[in-house]
Amino acid sequence: PPRDPAAPFLSRPEVLRSALSGLLLTLATLAFFARRLPAGEAYARGAGLTVLVLGILLLTWAERAGVRPWWKVPWPRTAVFWVVLPLVAASLVLILEVPALAGVFRVAPLSPKDGAIACGLAWAAVGWRAWGRPIVPFRKTGARI
């Protein structure tokens, strides 16, 4: 059925979940950047960019899932999703690994260990939503989630 026109576009729990995800991803990105500054500014930028892009890729799935567990969300059927998601992931690799692009963005490629840490930080910042449990309990409104 259509959404009630008087209802807010996003509920308070949806806004809180999204805001918390964004805050955690921001903190993870800034913390990794700061910890990698001794290795050089370009390296730290690459580290921060990696956490941010990987986290954003996870956020696309988290926002799509809402409060459902990720494994219960059907695969997207739109071509746009399946074109954009790999292009964003590939752009990260190209920006870090192609010297001309790395120079434009002033980043340096990460070591495999730091790449794995960046993946872990992105997952820690957003992956908590995979189980679909809301942080703020929903009030009984009669609406099904």
C-alpha positions as CSV (number, residue, x, y, z in Angstrom):
1,P,0.0,0.0,0.0
2,P,1.1,3.6,-0.5
3,R,2.8,5.4,2.3
4,D,0.6,7.7,4.4
5,P,1.3,11.3,3.0
6,A,1.2,12.7,6.6
7,A,3.9,10.2,7.8
8,P,7.5,11.4,8.0
9,F,9.7,10.4,5.2
10,L,12.1,8.7,7.7
11,S,11.2,7.5,11.2
12,R,13.3,8.5,14.2
13,P,14.8,5.0,14.5
14,E,15.8,5.1,10.8
15,V,17.4,8.5,11.3
16,L,19.2,7.4,14.4
17,R,20.5,4.2,12.8
18,S,21.8,6.1,9.8
19,A,23.3,8.9,11.9
20,L,25.1,6.3,14.1
21,S,26.4,4.5,11.0
22,G,27.7,7.7,9.6
23,L,29.3,8.8,12.9
24,L,31.0,5.4,13.4
25,L,32.3,5.4,9.8
26,T,33.6,9.0,10.2
27,L,35.4,8.1,13.5
28,A,36.9,5.0,12.0
29,T,38.1,6.9,8.9
30,L,39.6,9.8,11.0
31,A,41.2,7.4,13.5
32,F,42.9,5.3,10.8
33,F,44.1,8.4,9.0
34,A,45.6,9.8,12.2
35,R,47.3,6.5,13.1
36,R,48.9,6.3,9.6
37,L,50.1,9.9,9.5
38,P,53.6,8.9,10.7
39,A,53.9,6.8,7.5
40,G,53.4,10.0,5.4
41,E,50.5,12.2,4.5
42,A,49.8,10.5,1.2
43,Y,49.7,7.1,2.9
44,A,47.4,8.3,5.6
45,R,45.1,9.8,2.9
46,G,45.0,6.5,1.1
47,A,44.2,4.7,4.4
48,G,41.4,7.1,5.2
49,L,40.0,6.9,1.7
50,T,40.0,3.1,1.8
51,V,38.0,3.0,5.0
52,L,35.6,5.6,3.8
53,V,34.9,4.0,0.4
54,L,34.6,0.5,1.8
55,G,32.3,1.8,4.5
56,I,30.1,3.6,2.0
57,L,29.8,0.4,-0.1
58,L,28.6,-1.4,3.0
59,L,26.3,1.4,3.9
60,T,24.5,1.0,0.5
61,W,23.5,-2.5,1.6
62,A,22.7,-1.5,5.2
63,E,20.4,1.2,4.1
64,R,18.8,-1.0,1.6
65,A,18.2,-3.7,4.3
66,G,16.7,-1.3,6.8
67,V,16.0,-3.3,9.9
68,R,16.1,-6.7,8.2
69,P,19.1,-9.0,8.5
70,W,21.3,-8.6,5.4
71,W,21.0,-12.2,4.4
72,K,17.2,-11.8,4.2
73,V,17.4,-8.9,1.8
74,P,16.8,-9.9,-1.8
75,W,19.6,-9.2,-4.3
76,P,19.0,-5.9,-6.1
77,R,17.4,-6.3,-9.5
78,T,18.4,-2.9,-10.9
79,A,21.2,-2.7,-13.4
80,V,22.3,0.7,-11.9
81,F,23.2,-1.0,-8.6
82,W,25.3,-3.7,-10.3
83,V,27.1,-1.1,-12.5
84,V,27.7,1.6,-9.8
85,L,28.8,-0.7,-6.9
86,P,31.7,-2.4,-8.9
87,L,32.7,0.9,-10.5
88,V,33.1,2.5,-7.1
89,A,35.1,-0.4,-5.8
90,A,37.3,-0.4,-8.9
91,S,37.8,3.3,-8.7
92,L,39.3,2.9,-5.2
93,V,41.8,0.3,-6.5
94,L,42.6,2.5,-9.5
95,I,43.1,5.6,-7.4
96,L,45.4,3.8,-5.0
97,E,47.4,1.7,-7.5
98,V,47.7,3.8,-10.7
99,P,50.6,6.3,-10.1
100,A,49.1,9.1,-12.2
101,L,45.7,8.9,-10.3
102,A,47.5,8.5,-7.0
103,G,49.4,11.7,-7.7
104,V,46.2,13.6,-8.6
105,F,44.5,12.4,-5.4
106,R,47.8,12.6,-3.4
107,V,47.4,9.2,-2.0
108,A,49.7,6.2,-1.7
109,P,48.8,2.5,-2.0
110,L,48.3,0.6,1.3
111,S,50.2,-2.4,2.5
112,P,48.2,-5.6,2.5
113,K,48.0,-5.5,6.3
114,D,46.7,-2.0,6.3
115,G,44.2,-2.9,3.5
116,A,42.9,-5.7,5.8
117,I,42.7,-3.3,8.7
118,A,40.8,-0.8,6.6
119,C,38.3,-3.6,5.6
120,G,37.9,-4.5,9.3
121,L,37.3,-0.9,10.3
122,A,34.7,-0.4,7.6
123,W,33.0,-3.6,8.7
124,A,33.1,-2.6,12.4
125,A,31.6,0.8,11.6
126,V,28.8,-0.5,9.5
127,G,28.6,-4.3,9.9
128,W,26.8,-4.1,13.2
129,R,23.7,-3.5,11.2
130,A,24.0,-6.8,9.4
131,W,21.8,-8.6,12.0
132,G,19.0,-6.1,11.5
133,R,18.4,-5.3,15.1
134,P,17.2,-1.8,15.7
135,I,19.0,0.3,18.2
136,V,15.9,2.1,19.2
137,P,12.9,0.0,19.8
138,F,10.0,0.6,17.5
139,R,6.8,1.7,19.0
140,K,3.7,-0.3,18.1
141,T,2.2,1.7,15.3
142,G,0.5,-1.2,13.5
143,A,3.0,-0.8,10.6
144,R,4.9,-3.9,9.6
145,I,8.7,-3.6,9.3
